[in-house]
Amino acid sequence: MAAAAYEIRWLNRSDASAFQTLRLAGLRASPSAFGSSYEEEKDRALALIEARLAPSADQGVLGAFAGGQLVGMLGIRRQDGLKTRHRMALWGVYVEPAFRGQGIAQALLAQAVAFARQVPGAVQIHLSVNAANASAIRLYEQAGFQAYGTEPAALLVDGALHDELLMQHRLHPAAQPAP
């Protein structure tokens, strides 16, 4: 499938049902790829999903659509704390298996990084990824993310412990931390 065969756009309240369907599919298919679980989210009220998708100047969920069907997603949000508002957090990245390898994740990620660059005061994007997920790590590295640490045993999924690789992407290279 060529890049023109899918559309990337910000999700909104009207996409809540499609978002929840894809999110639950991802949580079931790849439980070690998410900090949340199918069990935690399966009964979440649609009104909460709609609120999560409400437009905002410093957060949102991008969706990839193929033939009108939501097949990929990525969330990004500014952190809330006064001392952490310079950080954006990437979350919930998922592309349906049948649509992988077609550039959808790269397109979602590129649009999220471009969005973050426009958020006043945003300096960097942070994410965590299962340390065993080599393809996701490659995707993030190709987009300019760098590993800065590992959180051992960050997730316990079906009795197995999973390490998380912590990664960040500096949005404005000239911005350096204070000594």
C-alpha positions as CSV (number, residue, x, y, z in Angstrom):
1,M,0.0,0.0,0.0
2,A,1.4,3.4,-1.0
3,A,1.6,6.3,1.4
4,A,-1.3,8.0,-0.4
5,A,-3.6,5.0,0.5
6,Y,-3.9,6.2,4.1
7,E,-4.8,9.5,5.8
8,I,-3.3,10.9,9.0
9,R,-5.5,13.2,11.1
10,W,-6.2,14.3,14.7
11,L,-8.9,12.2,16.3
12,N,-11.9,13.9,17.9
13,R,-14.9,12.9,20.0
14,S,-16.7,11.4,17.0
15,D,-13.8,8.9,16.7
16,A,-14.2,7.5,20.2
17,S,-15.8,4.2,19.3
18,A,-13.2,3.5,16.5
19,F,-10.4,4.6,18.9
20,Q,-11.6,2.3,21.6
21,T,-12.0,-0.7,19.3
22,L,-8.4,-0.3,17.9
23,R,-7.0,0.5,21.4
24,L,-8.5,-2.7,22.9
25,A,-7.3,-4.7,19.9
26,G,-3.8,-3.4,20.5
27,L,-3.9,-4.1,24.3
28,R,-5.0,-7.7,23.5
29,A,-2.6,-8.4,20.7
30,S,0.5,-6.8,22.3
31,P,0.0,-6.6,26.0
32,S,3.7,-6.1,26.8
33,A,3.8,-3.0,24.5
34,F,1.5,-0.9,26.7
35,G,1.5,0.3,30.3
36,S,-2.3,-0.1,30.4
37,S,-4.2,-3.4,30.0
38,Y,-7.2,-4.7,28.2
39,E,-8.8,-5.5,31.6
40,E,-8.4,-1.9,32.8
41,E,-9.8,-0.4,29.6
42,K,-12.4,-2.8,28.3
43,D,-15.3,-1.3,30.3
44,R,-14.2,2.3,30.1
45,A,-17.2,4.5,29.3
46,L,-17.4,6.1,25.9
47,A,-17.8,9.5,27.5
48,L,-14.3,9.1,29.0
49,I,-12.9,8.1,25.6
50,E,-14.6,11.1,24.0
51,A,-13.1,13.4,26.7
52,R,-9.6,11.9,26.0
53,L,-10.0,12.8,22.3
54,A,-11.2,16.3,22.8
55,P,-9.0,18.8,20.9
56,S,-6.3,20.7,22.8
57,A,-3.4,23.0,22.0
58,D,-0.9,20.7,23.7
59,Q,-2.2,17.2,23.4
60,G,-4.0,14.9,21.0
61,V,-4.3,11.5,19.4
62,L,-3.4,11.1,15.8
63,G,-5.1,8.4,13.8
64,A,-4.2,6.7,10.5
65,F,-7.1,5.8,8.3
66,A,-7.2,3.3,5.4
67,G,-10.4,3.1,3.5
68,G,-12.1,5.1,6.2
69,Q,-11.1,2.6,8.9
70,L,-8.8,3.6,11.8
71,V,-5.7,1.3,11.5
72,G,-3.1,3.2,13.5
73,M,-2.9,5.6,16.4
74,L,-0.4,7.6,18.5
75,G,-1.1,9.9,21.5
76,I,1.0,12.9,22.6
77,R,0.5,15.2,25.5
78,R,2.3,17.8,27.5
79,Q,3.2,16.8,31.1
80,D,1.2,18.7,33.7
81,G,3.7,19.7,36.4
82,L,5.1,23.2,36.6
83,K,8.6,21.7,36.4
84,T,7.8,19.2,33.7
85,R,5.7,21.2,31.3
86,H,8.7,21.4,28.9
87,R,8.2,17.6,28.3
88,M,5.8,16.0,25.9
89,A,4.9,12.3,26.4
90,L,4.3,9.9,23.6
91,W,1.9,7.1,24.3
92,G,-0.3,4.4,22.8
93,V,1.5,3.9,19.5
94,Y,-0.2,1.0,17.6
95,V,-0.7,0.0,14.0
96,E,-2.8,-3.0,13.1
97,P,-0.5,-5.9,12.0
98,A,-2.0,-6.0,8.5
99,F,-1.0,-2.4,7.9
100,R,2.6,-2.5,9.3
101,G,5.6,-2.0,7.1
102,Q,3.8,0.7,5.0
103,G,5.2,3.8,6.7
104,I,2.1,4.5,8.8
105,A,4.0,4.5,12.2
106,Q,6.7,6.8,10.7
107,A,4.0,9.2,9.4
108,L,2.2,9.3,12.7
109,L,5.5,9.8,14.5
110,A,6.7,12.6,12.1
111,Q,3.4,14.4,12.6
112,A,3.6,14.1,16.4
113,V,7.1,15.5,16.4
114,A,6.1,18.4,14.2
115,F,3.2,19.1,16.5
116,A,5.4,19.1,19.6
117,R,7.7,21.6,18.0
118,Q,4.8,24.0,17.7
119,V,3.8,23.7,21.4
120,P,5.2,26.8,23.2
121,G,7.8,25.9,25.8
122,A,8.1,22.2,24.7
123,V,11.7,21.1,24.7
124,Q,11.6,17.3,24.4
125,I,9.4,14.3,23.9
126,H,9.7,11.3,26.2
127,L,8.5,7.7,25.7
128,S,9.1,4.2,27.0
129,V,9.2,1.1,24.9
130,N,9.5,-2.5,25.7
131,A,13.3,-3.2,25.6
132,A,12.7,-6.3,23.6
133,N,10.8,-4.6,20.9
134,A,13.6,-4.1,18.4
135,S,11.4,-2.8,15.5
136,A,9.8,-0.1,17.7
137,I,13.2,1.0,19.0
138,R,14.5,1.2,15.4
139,L,11.4,3.3,14.5
140,Y,12.1,5.8,17.4
141,E,15.8,5.9,16.7
142,Q,15.2,6.7,13.0
143,A,12.9,9.6,14.2
144,G,15.7,11.1,16.3
145,F,14.9,9.5,19.7
146,Q,17.8,8.5,21.9
147,A,17.8,6.0,24.8
148,Y,18.8,7.5,28.1
149,G,18.1,4.6,30.5
150,T,16.3,1.3,31.2
151,E,13.7,0.7,33.8
152,P,14.2,-2.9,34.8
153,A,11.0,-5.0,35.4
154,A,8.8,-2.0,34.5
155,L,5.9,-4.2,33.5
156,L,4.5,-7.5,34.8
157,V,2.5,-9.1,32.0
158,D,1.1,-12.6,32.4
159,G,3.7,-13.4,35.1
160,A,6.6,-12.2,33.0
161,L,8.7,-9.1,33.8
162,H,9.5,-6.7,31.0
163,D,12.2,-4.0,31.0
164,E,11.3,-0.6,29.4
165,L,13.8,1.4,27.4
166,L,13.4,5.1,28.2
167,M,13.9,7.4,25.2
168,Q,13.8,11.1,24.5
169,H,13.9,13.4,21.5
170,R,15.2,16.9,21.9
171,L,12.9,19.2,19.9
172,H,15.2,22.2,19.9
173,P,18.9,21.1,19.8
174,A,20.2,24.4,21.2
175,A,18.2,24.0,24.4
176,Q,20.5,22.5,27.0
177,P,19.8,21.5,30.6
178,A,21.0,24.0,33.2
179,P,24.1,23.0,35.2
